[in-house]
Each structure stands twice: as C-alpha cells, then as structure tokens.
Amino acid sequence: MMRLREVAIAGFSSIALAAAPVNSAFARWHGGPLFWPFALGAAVVTGAAIVATAPFRALAPPVYAPPPGYYPPAAPPAYYPPPAYYAPPGYYQPPPGYYQAPPGG
C-alpha cells in the first residue's frame, strides 16, 4: 500500500510539473478538458518524431550559413540620365554679393 502511495505522489507531481507553465507567456487558457486528449496525442507524436529522428540529426553534418554581415550588398539603384532640358525658374534672384550700398556711404 505504501508503494502505491509513493507512485501516486510521484505521478501526480510529474503531471503537475508537466502541466505548469514554463513562463508567463504560456499561462493562458488551453482549450479546456475536451482539448487535452488531442494536446496529449500531439505531444506524444512530437516526442516520438524527435526520438525517431535523433540519430539522423546526430549524424548529419552541421549547416554553416554565413552570418548576415557577409551577405552581398544590395543592388545599387538604377541610373537614370539627367533630363535633356532644365526649365528656367519663374524668377531670377540677384547674384550673390549684389546689394544696395547703405545710406550715407
């Protein structure tokens, strides 16, 4: 009888730890009791897939992707030739340094 109690306590403790949220981002409603069997099935299938593909992952060569700093630079903007004709402005300003002399000078 004592062995059954120990197993029950260990089982309930492990279920409580597995069901506890890891951080506050996961502390939300997860669909209720009708959703739990499907979630458990998905967790079992995911765990089985991880275990089944672990040897392939261990034997696969590592993937070395270049860091973002080594990507080629972006293409330069397209070159557009200058316009063939520049329209004159609607008015002309006096040239720089051209002004009237101060009075009395």
C-alpha positions in Angstrom: 0.0 0.0 0.0 2.9 2.3 0.8 4.4 1.7 -2.7 1.1 2.6 -4.4 1.0 5.9 -2.4 4.6 6.8 -3.4 3.9 6.0 -7.1 0.7 8.1 -7.0 2.5 11.1 -5.4 5.3 10.9 -7.9 2.8 10.5 -10.8 0.7 13.5 -9.7 3.9 15.6 -9.0 5.2 14.8 -12.5 1.9 15.6 -14.1 1.7 18.9 -12.2 5.2 19.9 -13.3 4.4 19.0 -16.9 1.2 20.9 -16.9 2.7 24.0 -15.2 3.5 26.9 -17.5 7.2 27.4 -18.2 6.8 31.2 -18.2 4.0 33.8 -18.0 3.7 33.8 -21.8 2.3 30.3 -21.7 0.0 31.0 -18.7 -3.3 31.2 -20.7 -6.3 29.1 -21.3 -5.6 26.0 -23.4 -9.0 24.9 -24.6 -10.4 23.0 -21.6 -10.7 19.3 -20.8 -12.1 18.4 -24.2 -8.9 19.6 -25.9 -6.4 17.9 -23.5 -6.5 14.4 -25.1 -5.7 15.9 -28.5 -2.9 18.0 -27.0 -1.5 14.9 -25.3 -1.6 13.0 -28.5 0.2 15.8 -30.3 2.8 15.9 -27.6 3.3 12.1 -27.9 3.6 12.2 -31.6 6.1 15.1 -31.4 8.2 13.3 -28.8 8.2 10.1 -30.9 9.3 12.1 -34.0 12.1 13.7 -32.1 13.3 10.4 -30.7 13.0 8.7 -34.1 15.0 11.4 -36.0 17.6 11.9 -33.3 20.2 9.5 -35.0 19.8 11.3 -38.3 20.3 14.7 -36.6 23.4 13.3 -34.7 25.0 12.0 -37.9 24.1 14.9 -40.2 26.8 17.4 -41.0 26.4 20.9 -39.5 24.9 23.6 -41.6 27.2 26.6 -41.9 25.3 29.6 -43.2 27.1 32.9 -43.5 26.1 35.5 -40.9 24.1 38.4 -42.1 27.1 40.6 -42.4 28.6 38.5 -45.2 25.6 38.6 -47.5 26.3 40.5 -50.7 25.4 44.2 -50.7 22.1 45.3 -52.1 21.9 46.2 -55.8 22.7 49.8 -56.5 19.7 52.0 -57.5 19.1 52.2 -61.2 20.8 55.0 -63.1 18.6 57.5 -64.8 20.2 60.0 -67.1 19.7 63.7 -66.4 16.8 65.4 -68.1 17.5 66.8 -71.6 16.1 70.3 -70.7 16.0 72.2 -67.4 13.2 74.7 -67.4 14.2 78.1 -66.2 12.8 79.2 -62.8 9.9 81.6 -62.7 12.1 84.4 -61.3 15.8 85.2 -61.1 17.4 86.3 -57.8 20.2 88.9 -57.8 23.7 87.4 -57.9 25.3 86.9 -54.6 27.1 89.9 -53.1 24.9 92.3 -55.1 23.0 94.7 -52.9 22.5 98.4 -52.5 25.0 100.5 -50.6 23.9 101.6 -47.2 22.7 105.2 -47.0 25.4 107.8 -46.3 28.1 105.6 -47.6 
